[in-house]
Amino acid sequence: MAIIKVVKRSGKTYTSLKKVLSYVGEKATETYGINCNEDYTKVAYEFFETKNYFNKTGGRQYRHYIQSFSPEDEISKEKVLEIAIKWAEESFHGHEVFIAIHDDKEHLHSHFIVNTVNFENGKKLHEKKNELELKKDINDKICHEYGIDNKSYHREIGTVVSYDKDKYYAMKKGGDITKLTVTILDILDKATSIEEFSTLMAEENYEVEWNENRKHVVFKVDNSILEGKKNKFRLENLRKTFNLPIFTKEGLLNIFQENSNKNIKENINISTKPTRTRKNTREKER
Protein backbone atom coordinates (compact mmCIF):
# COMPACT_ATOMS: atom_id res chain seq x y z
CA MET A 1 0.00 0.00 0.00
CA ALA A 2 0.99 3.64 -0.38
CA ILE A 3 -0.20 6.51 1.77
CA ILE A 4 -0.06 10.28 1.31
CA LYS A 5 1.20 12.45 4.15
CA VAL A 6 1.38 16.24 4.45
CA VAL A 7 4.32 17.87 6.17
CA LYS A 8 2.50 20.75 7.84
CA ARG A 9 5.56 22.79 8.71
CA SER A 10 6.48 24.67 5.56
CA GLY A 11 8.57 27.82 5.54
CA LYS A 12 7.66 31.34 4.48
CA THR A 13 11.08 32.47 3.30
CA TYR A 14 13.20 31.88 0.22
CA THR A 15 15.89 30.41 2.48
CA SER A 16 13.50 27.84 3.92
CA LEU A 17 12.54 26.80 0.38
CA LYS A 18 16.20 26.28 -0.55
CA LYS A 19 16.78 24.26 2.64
CA VAL A 20 13.90 21.85 2.07
CA LEU A 21 14.94 21.35 -1.56
CA SER A 22 18.51 20.62 -0.44
CA TYR A 23 17.23 18.17 2.18
CA VAL A 24 15.10 16.12 -0.22
CA GLY A 25 17.44 16.58 -3.18
CA GLU A 26 20.72 15.53 -1.59
CA LYS A 27 19.32 12.23 -0.31
CA ALA A 28 17.44 11.39 -3.49
CA THR A 29 18.22 8.36 -5.63
CA GLU A 30 15.98 9.74 -8.40
CA THR A 31 14.62 13.23 -9.06
CA TYR A 32 12.07 14.63 -11.47
CA GLY A 33 10.69 18.07 -12.18
CA ILE A 34 7.12 18.74 -13.31
CA ASN A 35 7.13 22.19 -14.96
CA CYS A 36 10.48 22.80 -13.29
CA ASN A 37 14.08 21.59 -13.28
CA GLU A 38 15.03 18.16 -11.95
CA ASP A 39 18.19 19.69 -10.45
CA TYR A 40 17.20 20.69 -6.91
CA THR A 41 19.79 23.50 -6.84
CA LYS A 42 17.88 25.36 -9.58
CA VAL A 43 14.29 24.79 -8.46
CA ALA A 44 14.07 27.48 -5.77
CA TYR A 45 14.95 30.19 -8.29
CA GLU A 46 12.33 28.90 -10.75
CA PHE A 47 9.68 28.85 -8.02
CA PHE A 48 10.60 32.41 -7.11
CA GLU A 49 10.41 33.55 -10.73
CA THR A 50 6.79 32.39 -10.86
CA LYS A 51 5.96 34.09 -7.56
CA ASN A 52 7.64 37.31 -8.65
CA TYR A 53 5.78 37.36 -11.98
CA PHE A 54 2.42 37.27 -10.18
CA ASN A 55 3.67 39.54 -7.38
CA LYS A 56 3.06 36.83 -4.76
CA THR A 57 6.45 36.39 -3.15
CA GLY A 58 5.17 36.50 0.45
CA GLY A 59 3.51 33.89 2.62
CA ARG A 60 4.00 30.15 2.44
CA GLN A 61 6.62 29.33 -0.19
CA TYR A 62 5.86 25.66 -0.79
CA ARG A 63 3.82 22.62 0.22
CA HIS A 64 5.58 19.39 1.16
CA TYR A 65 3.96 15.97 0.62
CA ILE A 66 5.26 12.44 1.10
CA GLN A 67 4.05 9.28 -0.63
CA SER A 68 5.19 6.26 1.40
CA PHE A 69 5.07 2.62 0.31
CA SER A 70 4.80 -0.33 2.65
CA PRO A 71 8.01 -2.37 3.16
CA GLU A 72 5.90 -5.38 2.13
CA ASP A 73 5.27 -3.94 -1.34
CA GLU A 74 7.59 -5.42 -3.95
CA ILE A 75 8.06 -2.35 -6.10
CA SER A 76 11.04 -0.89 -7.93
CA LYS A 77 12.32 2.68 -7.67
CA GLU A 78 11.34 3.15 -11.31
CA LYS A 79 7.71 2.26 -10.57
CA VAL A 80 7.72 4.46 -7.46
CA LEU A 81 8.84 7.38 -9.63
CA GLU A 82 6.18 6.60 -12.25
CA ILE A 83 3.44 6.57 -9.60
CA ALA A 84 4.82 9.77 -8.05
CA ILE A 85 4.74 11.59 -11.39
CA LYS A 86 1.20 10.46 -12.18
CA TRP A 87 -0.06 11.47 -8.74
CA ALA A 88 1.59 14.90 -8.89
CA GLU A 89 0.34 15.60 -12.43
CA GLU A 90 -3.26 14.78 -11.46
CA SER A 91 -3.13 16.52 -8.09
CA PHE A 92 -1.36 19.81 -8.90
CA HIS A 93 -2.48 21.11 -12.31
CA GLY A 94 -0.53 24.24 -13.27
CA HIS A 95 1.97 23.97 -10.43
CA GLU A 96 5.70 23.37 -10.41
CA VAL A 97 6.48 20.16 -8.52
CA PHE A 98 9.92 18.82 -7.62
CA ILE A 99 9.92 15.05 -6.89
CA ALA A 100 12.66 13.21 -5.00
CA ILE A 101 12.71 9.43 -4.39
CA HIS A 102 14.32 8.26 -1.13
CA ASP A 103 15.41 4.79 -0.04
CA ASP A 104 17.03 5.78 3.28
CA LYS A 105 14.37 3.97 5.33
CA GLU A 106 12.83 0.49 5.34
CA HIS A 107 10.29 1.66 2.79
CA LEU A 108 10.63 3.58 -0.46
CA HIS A 109 9.03 7.01 -0.39
CA SER A 110 8.69 10.09 -2.57
CA HIS A 111 8.96 13.73 -1.52
CA PHE A 112 6.99 16.41 -3.39
CA ILE A 113 7.89 20.08 -3.05
CA VAL A 114 5.09 22.09 -4.65
CA ASN A 115 5.23 25.79 -5.56
CA THR A 116 2.28 27.43 -3.80
CA VAL A 117 1.72 29.79 -6.76
CA ASN A 118 0.14 28.34 -9.90
CA PHE A 119 2.25 29.36 -12.92
CA GLU A 120 -0.80 29.34 -15.23
CA ASN A 121 -3.18 31.61 -13.31
CA GLY A 122 -1.23 32.95 -10.33
CA LYS A 123 -3.62 31.45 -7.78
CA LYS A 124 -2.16 30.28 -4.47
CA LEU A 125 -2.52 26.74 -3.24
CA HIS A 126 -4.87 26.83 -0.24
CA GLU A 127 -5.76 23.22 0.39
CA LYS A 128 -8.98 22.40 2.21
CA LYS A 129 -9.56 19.10 3.99
CA ASN A 130 -11.86 17.72 1.31
CA GLU A 131 -9.22 18.54 -1.33
CA LEU A 132 -6.63 16.50 0.56
CA GLU A 133 -9.07 13.59 0.70
CA LEU A 134 -9.49 13.90 -3.07
CA LYS A 135 -5.71 13.69 -3.51
CA LYS A 136 -5.70 10.53 -1.39
CA ASP A 137 -8.42 9.06 -3.60
CA ILE A 138 -6.30 9.84 -6.66
CA ASN A 139 -3.41 8.05 -4.95
CA ASP A 140 -5.59 4.98 -4.33
CA LYS A 141 -6.75 4.92 -7.94
CA ILE A 142 -3.23 5.13 -9.39
CA CYS A 143 -1.86 2.54 -6.99
CA HIS A 144 -4.68 0.18 -7.98
CA GLU A 145 -3.58 0.52 -11.60
CA TYR A 146 -0.16 -0.76 -10.53
CA GLY A 147 -1.59 -3.70 -8.58
CA ILE A 148 -1.29 -1.99 -5.20
CA ASP A 149 -4.71 -2.20 -3.54
CA ASN A 150 -4.87 0.45 -0.83
CA LYS A 151 -8.57 -0.21 -0.26
CA SER A 152 -7.93 -3.77 0.92
CA TYR A 153 -5.58 -2.57 3.63
CA HIS A 154 -7.15 -3.42 6.99
CA ARG A 155 -6.49 -1.21 9.97
CA GLU A 156 -7.56 -2.65 13.29
CA ILE A 157 -10.38 -0.75 14.99
CA GLY A 158 -8.93 1.55 17.63
CA THR A 159 -5.55 1.87 15.89
CA VAL A 160 -4.28 5.44 15.92
CA VAL A 161 -3.57 7.13 12.61
CA SER A 162 -2.14 10.61 12.21
CA TYR A 163 -0.36 12.48 9.42
CA ASP A 164 0.89 15.09 11.86
CA LYS A 165 4.01 14.07 13.81
CA ASP A 166 3.29 16.43 16.72
CA LYS A 167 -0.28 15.18 16.98
CA TYR A 168 0.90 11.56 16.92
CA TYR A 169 3.30 12.01 19.84
CA ALA A 170 0.69 13.97 21.79
CA MET A 171 -1.69 11.03 21.44
CA LYS A 172 1.03 8.56 22.39
CA LYS A 173 1.54 10.49 25.62
CA GLY A 174 -2.19 10.53 26.35
CA GLY A 175 -3.16 14.05 25.32
CA ASP A 176 -6.57 15.72 25.38
CA ILE A 177 -7.83 13.93 22.27
CA THR A 178 -6.99 10.52 23.74
CA LYS A 179 -8.56 11.23 27.13
CA LEU A 180 -11.68 12.58 25.45
CA THR A 181 -12.03 9.45 23.31
CA VAL A 182 -11.58 7.12 26.30
CA THR A 183 -14.21 9.10 28.24
CA ILE A 184 -16.70 8.86 25.38
CA LEU A 185 -16.19 5.09 25.13
CA ASP A 186 -16.73 4.67 28.88
CA ILE A 187 -19.92 6.71 28.87
CA LEU A 188 -21.26 4.95 25.79
CA ASP A 189 -21.48 1.80 27.92
CA LYS A 190 -24.33 3.32 29.92
CA ALA A 191 -25.87 6.35 28.18
CA THR A 192 -29.40 5.76 26.85
CA SER A 193 -30.08 9.13 25.20
CA ILE A 194 -28.42 12.29 23.92
CA GLU A 195 -29.49 14.09 27.09
CA GLU A 196 -28.04 11.46 29.41
CA PHE A 197 -24.87 11.25 27.32
CA SER A 198 -24.42 15.03 27.50
CA THR A 199 -25.04 15.06 31.25
CA LEU A 200 -22.55 12.29 31.94
CA MET A 201 -19.96 13.98 29.70
CA ALA A 202 -20.51 17.26 31.57
CA GLU A 203 -19.75 15.47 34.83
CA GLU A 204 -16.37 14.61 33.32
CA ASN A 205 -15.81 18.27 32.29
CA TYR A 206 -16.72 17.90 28.60
CA GLU A 207 -19.43 19.96 26.90
CA VAL A 208 -21.33 18.26 24.07
CA GLU A 209 -22.59 20.38 21.17
CA TRP A 210 -25.22 18.18 19.50
CA ASN A 211 -27.62 19.95 17.18
CA GLU A 212 -29.92 18.02 14.84
CA ASN A 213 -29.60 20.81 12.26
CA ARG A 214 -25.81 20.61 12.21
CA LYS A 215 -23.70 17.93 10.60
CA HIS A 216 -21.05 17.57 13.30
CA VAL A 217 -21.11 16.66 16.98
CA VAL A 218 -18.50 18.76 18.77
CA PHE A 219 -16.88 18.21 22.17
CA LYS A 220 -15.45 21.08 24.18
CA VAL A 221 -12.83 20.35 26.85
CA ASP A 222 -13.20 22.39 30.03
CA ASN A 223 -10.20 24.54 30.92
CA SER A 224 -9.94 22.75 34.28
CA ILE A 225 -8.70 19.57 32.55
CA LEU A 226 -7.28 20.99 29.32
CA GLU A 227 -3.60 20.16 28.75
CA GLY A 228 -3.02 21.43 25.23
CA LYS A 229 -4.10 24.48 23.26
CA LYS A 230 -6.98 22.98 21.28
CA ASN A 231 -10.17 22.63 23.32
CA LYS A 232 -12.68 21.54 20.66
CA PHE A 233 -12.83 18.22 18.81
CA ARG A 234 -15.30 16.91 16.25
CA LEU A 235 -16.70 13.41 16.60
CA GLU A 236 -15.81 12.84 12.93
CA ASN A 237 -12.14 13.64 13.60
CA LEU A 238 -12.09 11.21 16.52
CA ARG A 239 -13.61 8.53 14.28
CA LYS A 240 -10.86 8.93 11.69
CA THR A 241 -8.02 9.35 14.17
CA PHE A 242 -8.80 6.21 16.17
CA ASN A 243 -10.58 4.20 13.45
CA LEU A 244 -13.83 3.89 15.42
CA PRO A 245 -16.74 3.30 12.99
CA ILE A 246 -19.35 3.84 15.75
CA PHE A 247 -18.25 7.47 16.17
CA THR A 248 -21.02 8.96 14.03
CA LYS A 249 -24.34 10.54 14.98
CA GLU A 250 -26.20 7.46 13.80
CA GLY A 251 -23.73 5.13 15.50
CA LEU A 252 -24.12 6.83 18.89
CA LEU A 253 -27.91 6.94 18.57
CA ASN A 254 -27.92 3.20 17.88
CA ILE A 255 -25.85 2.59 21.01
CA PHE A 256 -28.21 4.75 23.09
CA GLN A 257 -31.14 2.69 21.82
CA GLU A 258 -29.37 -0.61 22.53
CA ASN A 259 -28.55 0.52 26.08
CA SER A 260 -32.15 1.65 26.60
CA ASN A 261 -33.54 -1.69 25.38
CA LYS A 262 -31.09 -3.54 27.59
CA ASN A 263 -32.15 -1.55 30.66
CA ILE A 264 -35.84 -2.16 29.93
CA LYS A 265 -35.22 -5.89 29.63
CA GLU A 266 -33.22 -5.97 32.88
CA ASN A 267 -35.94 -4.00 34.70
CA ILE A 268 -38.58 -6.46 33.50
CA ASN A 269 -36.53 -9.38 34.77
CA ILE A 270 -35.93 -7.68 38.11
CA SER A 271 -39.61 -6.83 38.59
CA THR A 272 -40.83 -10.35 37.77
CA LYS A 273 -38.30 -12.40 39.72
CA PRO A 274 -39.34 -11.31 43.27
CA THR A 275 -42.99 -12.04 42.48
CA ARG A 276 -42.20 -15.59 41.46
CA THR A 277 -40.00 -16.03 44.51
CA ARG A 278 -42.73 -14.85 46.88
CA LYS A 279 -45.30 -17.06 45.19
CA ASN A 280 -43.08 -20.10 45.37
CA THR A 281 -42.30 -19.36 49.02
CA ARG A 282 -46.00 -19.21 49.89
CA GLU A 283 -46.63 -22.48 48.07
CA LYS A 284 -43.88 -24.15 50.03
CA GLU A 285 -45.30 -22.83 53.30
CA ARG A 286 -48.68 -24.34 52.46
C-alpha positions in Angstrom: 0.0 0.0 0.0 1.0 3.6 -0.4 -0.2 6.5 1.8 -0.1 10.3 1.3 1.2 12.5 4.2 1.4 16.2 4.5 4.3 17.9 6.2 2.5 20.7 7.8 5.6 22.8 8.7 6.5 24.7 5.6 8.6 27.8 5.5 7.7 31.3 4.5 11.1 32.5 3.3 13.2 31.9 0.2 15.9 30.4 2.5 13.5 27.8 3.9 12.5 26.8 0.4 16.2 26.3 -0.5 16.8 24.3 2.6 13.9 21.8 2.1 14.9 21.4 -1.6 18.5 20.6 -0.4 17.2 18.2 2.2 15.1 16.1 -0.2 17.4 16.6 -3.2 20.7 15.5 -1.6 19.3 12.2 -0.3 17.4 11.4 -3.5 18.2 8.4 -5.6 16.0 9.7 -8.4 14.6 13.2 -9.1 12.1 14.6 -11.5 10.7 18.1 -12.2 7.1 18.7 -13.3 7.1 22.2 -15.0 10.5 22.8 -13.3 14.1 21.6 -13.3 15.0 18.2 -11.9 18.2 19.7 -10.5 17.2 20.7 -6.9 19.8 23.5 -6.8 17.9 25.4 -9.6 14.3 24.8 -8.5 14.1 27.5 -5.8 15.0 30.2 -8.3 12.3 28.9 -10.7 9.7 28.8 -8.0 10.6 32.4 -7.1 10.4 33.6 -10.7 6.8 32.4 -10.9 6.0 34.1 -7.6 7.6 37.3 -8.7 5.8 37.4 -12.0 2.4 37.3 -10.2 3.7 39.5 -7.4 3.1 36.8 -4.8 6.4 36.4 -3.1 5.2 36.5 0.4 3.5 33.9 2.6 4.0 30.1 2.4 6.6 29.3 -0.2 5.9 25.7 -0.8 3.8 22.6 0.2 5.6 19.4 1.2 4.0 16.0 0.6 5.3 12.4 1.1 4.1 9.3 -0.6 5.2 6.3 1.4 5.1 2.6 0.3 4.8 -0.3 2.7 8.0 -2.4 3.2 5.9 -5.4 2.1 5.3 -3.9 -1.3 7.6 -5.4 -4.0 8.1 -2.3 -6.1 11.0 -0.9 -7.9 12.3 2.7 -7.7 11.3 3.2 -11.3 7.7 2.3 -10.6 7.7 4.5 -7.5 8.8 7.4 -9.6 6.2 6.6 -12.3 3.4 6.6 -9.6 4.8 9.8 -8.1 4.7 11.6 -11.4 1.2 10.5 -12.2 -0.1 11.5 -8.7 1.6 14.9 -8.9 0.3 15.6 -12.4 -3.3 14.8 -11.5 -3.1 16.5 -8.1 -1.4 19.8 -8.9 -2.5 21.1 -12.3 -0.5 24.2 -13.3 2.0 24.0 -10.4 5.7 23.4 -10.4 6.5 20.2 -8.5 9.9 18.8 -7.6 9.9 15.0 -6.9 12.7 13.2 -5.0 12.7 9.4 -4.4 14.3 8.3 -1.1 15.4 4.8 0.0 17.0 5.8 3.3 14.4 4.0 5.3 12.8 0.5 5.3 10.3 1.7 2.8 10.6 3.6 -0.5 9.0 7.0 -0.4 8.7 10.1 -2.6 9.0 13.7 -1.5 7.0 16.4 -3.4 7.9 20.1 -3.0 5.1 22.1 -4.7 5.2 25.8 -5.6 2.3 27.4 -3.8 1.7 29.8 -6.8 0.1 28.3 -9.9 2.3 29.4 -12.9 -0.8 29.3 -15.2 -3.2 31.6 -13.3 -1.2 32.9 -10.3 -3.6 31.4 -7.8 -2.2 30.3 -4.5 -2.5 26.7 -3.2 -4.9 26.8 -0.2 -5.8 23.2 0.4 -9.0 22.4 2.2 -9.6 19.1 4.0 -11.9 17.7 1.3 -9.2 18.5 -1.3 -6.6 16.5 0.6 -9.1 13.6 0.7 -9.5 13.9 -3.1 -5.7 13.7 -3.5 -5.7 10.5 -1.4 -8.4 9.1 -3.6 -6.3 9.8 -6.7 -3.4 8.0 -5.0 -5.6 5.0 -4.3 -6.8 4.9 -7.9 -3.2 5.1 -9.4 -1.9 2.5 -7.0 -4.7 0.2 -8.0 -3.6 0.5 -11.6 -0.2 -0.8 -10.5 -1.6 -3.7 -8.6 -1.3 -2.0 -5.2 -4.7 -2.2 -3.5 -4.9 0.5 -0.8 -8.6 -0.2 -0.3 -7.9 -3.8 0.9 -5.6 -2.6 3.6 -7.1 -3.4 7.0 -6.5 -1.2 10.0 -7.6 -2.7 13.3 -10.4 -0.8 15.0 -8.9 1.5 17.6 -5.6 1.9 15.9 -4.3 5.4 15.9 -3.6 7.1 12.6 -2.1 10.6 12.2 -0.4 12.5 9.4 0.9 15.1 11.9 4.0 14.1 13.8 3.3 16.4 16.7 -0.3 15.2 17.0 0.9 11.6 16.9 3.3 12.0 19.8 0.7 14.0 21.8 -1.7 11.0 21.4 1.0 8.6 22.4 1.5 10.5 25.6 -2.2 10.5 26.3 -3.2 14.1 25.3 -6.6 15.7 25.4 -7.8 13.9 22.3 -7.0 10.5 23.7 -8.6 11.2 27.1 -11.7 12.6 25.5 -12.0 9.4 23.3 -11.6 7.1 26.3 -14.2 9.1 28.2 -16.7 8.9 25.4 -16.2 5.1 25.1 -16.7 4.7 28.9 -19.9 6.7 28.9 -21.3 4.9 25.8 -21.5 1.8 27.9 -24.3 3.3 29.9 -25.9 6.4 28.2 -29.4 5.8 26.8 -30.1 9.1 25.2 -28.4 12.3 23.9 -29.5 14.1 27.1 -28.0 11.5 29.4 -24.9 11.2 27.3 -24.4 15.0 27.5 -25.0 15.1 31.3 -22.5 12.3 31.9 -20.0 14.0 29.7 -20.5 17.3 31.6 -19.7 15.5 34.8 -16.4 14.6 33.3 -15.8 18.3 32.3 -16.7 17.9 28.6 -19.4 20.0 26.9 -21.3 18.3 24.1 -22.6 20.4 21.2 -25.2 18.2 19.5 -27.6 19.9 17.2 -29.9 18.0 14.8 -29.6 20.8 12.3 -25.8 20.6 12.2 -23.7 17.9 10.6 -21.0 17.6 13.3 -21.1 16.7 17.0 -18.5 18.8 18.8 -16.9 18.2 22.2 -15.4 21.1 24.2 -12.8 20.4 26.9 -13.2 22.4 30.0 -10.2 24.5 30.9 -9.9 22.8 34.3 -8.7 19.6 32.6 -7.3 21.0 29.3 -3.6 20.2 28.7 -3.0 21.4 25.2 -4.1 24.5 23.3 -7.0 23.0 21.3 -10.2 22.6 23.3 -12.7 21.5 20.7 -12.8 18.2 18.8 -15.3 16.9 16.2 -16.7 13.4 16.6 -15.8 12.8 12.9 -12.1 13.6 13.6 -12.1 11.2 16.5 -13.6 8.5 14.3 -10.9 8.9 11.7 -8.0 9.4 14.2 -8.8 6.2 16.2 -10.6 4.2 13.4 -13.8 3.9 15.4 -16.7 3.3 13.0 -19.3 3.8 15.7 -18.3 7.5 16.2 -21.0 9.0 14.0 -24.3 10.5 15.0 -26.2 7.5 13.8 -23.7 5.1 15.5 -24.1 6.8 18.9 -27.9 6.9 18.6 -27.9 3.2 17.9 -25.9 2.6 21.0 -28.2 4.7 23.1 -31.1 2.7 21.8 -29.4 -0.6 22.5 -28.6 0.5 26.1 -32.1 1.6 26.6 -33.5 -1.7 25.4 -31.1 -3.5 27.6 -32.2 -1.6 30.7 -35.8 -2.2 29.9 -35.2 -5.9 29.6 -33.2 -6.0 32.9 -35.9 -4.0 34.7 -38.6 -6.5 33.5 -36.5 -9.4 34.8 -35.9 -7.7 38.1 -39.6 -6.8 38.6 -40.8 -10.4 37.8 -38.3 -12.4 39.7 -39.3 -11.3 43.3 -43.0 -12.0 42.5 -42.2 -15.6 41.5 -40.0 -16.0 44.5 -42.7 -14.8 46.9 -45.3 -17.1 45.2 -43.1 -20.1 45.4 -42.3 -19.4 49.0 -46.0 -19.2 49.9 -46.6 -22.5 48.1 -43.9 -24.2 50.0 -45.3 -22.8 53.3 -48.7 -24.3 52.5 
